[in-house]
Amino acid sequence: MPQDITYLFNKTIRIIKDNQKFLIITHDFPDGDCLGSQVALYGLLKALRKDVFMVCDSGIPYQYKFLPSIDDLKKDIHDIKTECNKKDFICFCLDSADEGRFSIDINEIRQKTALIINIDHHLGNTMYGDIDIVDSSKSATAEILYELIISGFPELLDYNISLGIYAAILTDTGRFQYSNTTHEVHKIVSHLLEFGIVPSDVFAHIYENEPFKRFKLLEKVLKRIRIIRSKKLILSYVLKSDFEKLGLPFSANDGIIEILRSASDAKIAALLKQVGRNQYKVSLRSSDPGYNVVDVAAKFGGGGHKMASAYSRKGNLKDVISSLIAAIN
């Protein structure tokens, strides 16, 4: 591993050993990597008998409610305001490329904590931490976290920590299908399986646990599909009212874009998800390394990876679609 990462690992390990109070936050609309990384780091710090809190200001997707200690996740930073008021907390920010990814006020976090440690694997991370452990060559933030644990606390790796890391890597590699599935990923996963993880059980929780109404949501998305052949683009959208009418959480859209990505007639897939009045989150996937979707996302202030990126956009649906099409060369 690069020398600077080794130095940052050693510095972070010393901080963990020398401090007692920790806060772990991650981005809104959480996914498998951020939640798996959260519970894994939480498990490590608990094993070290630290005082530790996890906060995520969004609802927890039903796919990840099997994760260990997930019920300990706080919904609001104000839930711990009495504990976190003396600037004696160390804050870990996980899987978040910039401060705009948090629905939590990052300035409030800075006022309440002594130090921010930013651990992430996204291209274009803005290095907003006091310590920034960022490696875009890694498949997931959890892969970096695994290396940190192995570097400083290998004897504490157990089933619960391993389960969080495994779930994170599984989801961020697209079930080990994406190009970020390296030989190193398989070595890490092989080690994690030694702690008793059953891959079929994890897969069932995340990918075979859908409420029936989710298929009605999928039906709506499939009916709205458009293919822009000149751009090698397939796209569709889901509206806020769709979730409300079906009684589904926002996380019910997870995995739908992978269905779009499988289209042989396109190289880029896009799913537009309405999150508010004239507000959309746009997820992008590429099925061909020659089509770099992070460049598209970057045009709108977003980011991610070459074959999996996202951005937010204000405007009506027609304008958001038009701007996306125009941005693809």
C-alpha positions in Angstrom: 0.0 0.0 0.0 1.2 3.6 -0.6 3.4 5.0 2.1 1.1 7.9 2.8 -1.8 5.6 3.5 0.4 3.6 5.8 1.3 6.8 7.7 -2.4 7.8 7.9 -3.4 4.3 9.1 -0.8 4.4 11.9 -1.9 7.9 12.9 -5.5 6.9 13.0 -4.7 3.7 15.0 -2.9 5.9 17.6 -5.9 8.3 17.7 -8.3 5.3 18.3 -6.1 4.0 21.1 -5.6 7.4 22.7 -9.2 8.6 22.7 -12.4 7.4 24.4 -15.4 9.0 22.6 -16.3 8.5 18.9 -19.0 9.5 16.5 -19.6 7.7 13.1 -21.6 9.4 10.4 -22.3 8.7 6.8 -24.2 10.1 3.8 -28.0 10.4 3.4 -29.9 7.8 1.4 -27.5 5.1 2.8 -26.4 2.1 0.8 -24.6 -1.2 1.7 -21.1 0.2 1.7 -21.8 3.1 4.1 -24.0 1.1 6.5 -21.7 -2.0 6.4 -18.7 0.2 7.1 -20.6 2.0 9.9 -21.5 -1.2 11.8 -18.0 -2.7 11.2 -16.3 0.4 12.7 -18.8 0.5 15.5 -18.1 -3.1 16.3 -14.4 -2.5 16.4 -14.7 0.5 18.7 -17.2 -1.3 21.0 -14.7 -4.2 21.2 -12.1 -1.7 22.4 -14.6 -0.5 25.1 -15.0 2.9 23.6 -18.0 5.3 23.9 -19.3 5.3 20.3 -22.4 6.5 18.5 -23.5 6.0 14.9 -25.7 8.6 13.2 -27.5 8.4 9.8 -30.2 11.1 9.1 -32.1 8.9 6.6 -34.2 5.9 7.0 -32.5 2.5 7.0 -33.3 0.5 3.9 -35.1 -2.7 4.7 -32.4 -4.7 2.8 -29.9 -3.9 5.5 -31.8 -4.3 8.7 -30.1 -7.7 9.3 -26.7 -6.0 9.9 -25.3 -6.3 13.4 -26.0 -3.3 15.8 -28.1 -1.6 13.1 -30.7 -0.8 15.8 -28.1 1.3 17.6 -28.0 3.7 14.7 -29.3 7.2 15.8 -31.5 9.1 13.5 -30.4 12.6 14.5 -27.2 14.2 15.8 -29.4 15.9 18.4 -30.2 12.5 19.9 -26.7 12.6 21.4 -26.3 16.4 22.0 -25.9 15.9 25.8 -23.0 13.5 25.2 -21.4 15.4 22.3 -20.9 18.9 23.7 -17.3 19.1 24.9 -15.4 18.7 21.7 -13.9 15.5 23.0 -15.4 13.3 20.3 -13.5 12.0 17.3 -15.8 11.9 14.3 -15.4 9.3 11.5 -17.1 10.3 8.2 -17.5 7.2 6.0 -18.1 6.8 2.3 -18.9 10.4 1.6 -17.0 12.3 -1.1 -17.9 15.7 0.1 -19.8 17.6 2.9 -22.8 18.0 0.7 -23.6 14.3 1.0 -24.6 14.7 4.6 -28.1 15.8 5.6 -26.4 16.4 9.0 -25.0 19.9 9.3 -21.2 19.3 9.0 -20.5 22.7 10.6 -22.3 21.6 13.6 -20.2 18.4 13.6 -17.1 20.5 13.5 -18.2 22.5 16.5 -19.0 19.5 18.5 -16.0 17.3 17.7 -12.2 17.5 18.2 -11.2 15.9 14.9 -12.8 14.6 11.6 -11.4 11.5 10.0 -12.6 11.1 6.4 -12.5 7.5 5.0 -13.7 7.1 1.5 -13.0 5.5 -1.9 -14.7 8.0 -4.3 -13.0 9.9 -7.0 -13.1 13.6 -6.4 -13.2 13.4 -2.7 -12.9 17.0 -1.4 -10.6 16.1 1.4 -12.7 17.8 4.0 -11.4 15.9 7.0 -8.6 16.8 9.4 -7.3 13.3 8.3 -8.3 12.1 4.9 -7.8 8.4 4.2 -9.0 8.3 0.6 -8.1 5.6 -2.0 -10.2 5.5 -5.2 -8.5 2.3 -6.3 -10.5 0.4 -3.6 -13.8 -1.4 -4.4 -15.5 0.1 -1.3 -14.9 2.2 1.7 -15.2 -1.0 3.7 -12.1 -2.4 1.9 -10.1 0.5 3.3 -11.6 0.0 6.7 -10.6 -3.7 6.5 -7.0 -2.8 5.9 -7.1 -0.3 8.8 -8.4 -3.0 11.1 -5.8 -5.6 9.9 -3.1 -3.0 10.4 -3.9 -2.1 13.9 -6.4 -4.5 15.5 -6.3 -7.9 13.6 -7.1 -9.8 16.8 -10.5 -8.0 17.1 -11.8 -9.0 13.7 -14.9 -11.2 14.4 -18.1 -12.3 12.8 -20.0 -9.0 13.3 -17.3 -6.8 12.0 -16.6 -9.2 9.1 -20.3 -9.3 8.2 -20.5 -5.5 7.9 -17.4 -5.4 5.7 -18.6 -8.3 3.5 -22.0 -6.8 2.9 -20.4 -3.5 2.0 -18.0 -5.1 -0.5 -20.7 -7.3 -2.0 -23.0 -4.4 -2.8 -20.3 -1.9 -4.0 -18.9 -4.5 -6.4 -22.3 -5.2 -7.8 -22.3 -8.8 -6.3 -18.7 -9.1 -7.4 -19.5 -8.3 -11.1 -18.1 -4.8 -11.5 -14.6 -4.1 -12.7 -13.6 -3.0 -9.2 -13.7 -6.7 -8.2 -10.0 -7.3 -8.0 -7.9 -10.2 -6.9 -7.4 -8.3 -3.6 -11.1 -8.1 -3.1 -11.4 -11.9 -3.3 -8.5 -12.4 -0.9 -10.3 -10.1 1.6 -13.6 -11.9 1.2 -11.9 -15.3 1.6 -10.5 -14.1 4.9 -13.9 -12.7 6.0 -15.6 -16.1 5.3 -13.3 -17.7 7.9 -15.4 -16.0 10.5 -18.6 -17.9 9.7 -20.3 -15.7 7.1 -22.8 -17.6 4.9 -22.8 -15.9 1.5 -26.3 -17.3 0.6 -27.8 -15.8 3.8 -26.4 -12.4 3.1 -27.5 -12.5 -0.5 -31.0 -13.5 0.5 -31.3 -10.6 3.0 -30.2 -8.0 0.4 -31.4 -9.3 -2.9 -34.2 -11.8 -2.2 -36.2 -9.8 0.4 -38.5 -7.7 -1.7 -42.0 -6.7 -0.7 -44.6 -7.5 -3.4 -45.4 -3.8 -4.0 -41.8 -3.3 -5.1 -42.6 -5.2 -8.2 -45.4 -2.7 -8.9 -42.7 0.0 -8.6 -40.5 -1.9 -11.1 -43.4 -2.2 -13.5 -43.8 1.6 -13.5 -40.1 2.1 -14.1 -40.0 -0.4 -17.0 -43.0 1.2 -18.7 -41.2 4.6 -18.7 -37.9 3.3 -20.3 -36.4 5.4 -23.1 -33.4 4.4 -25.2 -31.4 7.2 -26.8 -29.5 5.1 -29.3 -27.3 8.0 -30.5 -26.0 8.3 -26.9 -26.0 4.6 -26.1 -28.2 5.6 -23.2 -31.1 3.8 -21.5 -33.0 5.8 -18.9 -36.1 5.7 -16.8 -37.5 7.5 -13.7 -39.4 7.0 -10.5 -41.5 9.7 -8.8 -41.9 10.6 -5.2 -45.7 9.9 -5.6 -44.8 6.3 -6.7 -43.3 5.5 -3.4 -46.1 7.2 -1.5 -49.0 5.5 -3.4 -47.3 2.1 -3.0 -46.3 2.6 0.6 -42.7 1.9 -0.2 -39.5 3.5 1.2 -37.1 5.3 -1.1 -34.7 2.4 -0.8 -37.1 0.2 -2.8 -35.5 1.6 -5.9 -32.2 -0.1 -5.0 -31.1 -2.5 -7.7 -33.5 -1.3 -10.4 -30.7 0.5 -12.3 -28.8 -2.7 -12.5 -31.7 -4.1 -14.6 -31.4 -1.1 -16.9 -27.7 -1.6 -17.1 -28.1 -5.1 -18.5 -29.6 -3.8 -21.7 -27.4 -4.9 -24.6 -28.5 -1.9 -26.8 -27.0 0.6 -24.4 -23.7 1.4 -22.7 -25.0 3.9 -20.1 -28.0 3.4 -17.8 -29.6 6.2 -15.8 -32.3 6.2 -13.2 -33.8 9.5 -12.2 -35.3 9.4 -8.7 -37.5 12.3 -7.4 -36.7 13.2 -3.8 -38.7 16.5 -3.6 -40.5 19.1 -5.7 -38.3 19.6 -8.7 -35.5 17.7 -7.1 -33.9 14.5 -8.4 -31.1 12.2 -7.7 -29.7 10.7 -10.8 -27.8 7.3 -10.7 -25.6 6.4 -13.6 -24.1 3.0 -14.5 -21.8 2.0 -17.4 -21.6 -1.5 -18.8 -18.5 -0.6 -20.8 -15.2 0.8 -19.5 -15.0 3.0 -22.5 -18.0 5.0 -21.2 -17.0 7.0 -18.1 -20.0 8.1 -16.2 -18.1 9.9 -13.5 -17.3 12.5 -16.1 -21.0 13.0 -16.7 -21.8 13.2 -13.0 -19.0 15.7 -12.4 -20.7 18.1 -14.8 -23.5 18.5 -12.3 -21.4 18.5 -9.2 -21.7 14.8 -8.5 -19.1 12.0 -8.5 -18.4 8.4 -7.9 -16.6 5.9 -10.1 -15.9 5.4 -13.7 -18.7 2.8 -14.1 -21.0 3.9 -11.2 -21.7 7.5 -10.3 -24.5 9.8 -9.2 -25.5 13.4 -8.9 -28.4 15.6 -7.7 -30.2 18.0 -10.0 -32.9 20.6 -9.5 -35.6 21.2 -12.2 -38.6 19.6 -13.7 -38.4 16.1 -15.0 -38.2 17.1 -18.7 -35.3 19.5 -18.0 -33.4 17.0 -15.9 -33.6 14.4 -18.7 -32.6 16.9 -21.4 -29.6 18.1 -19.4 -28.5 14.5 -18.9 -28.8 13.6 -22.6 -26.9 16.8 -23.5 -24.1 16.0 -21.1 -23.3 12.6 -22.6 -20.8 12.8 -25.4 
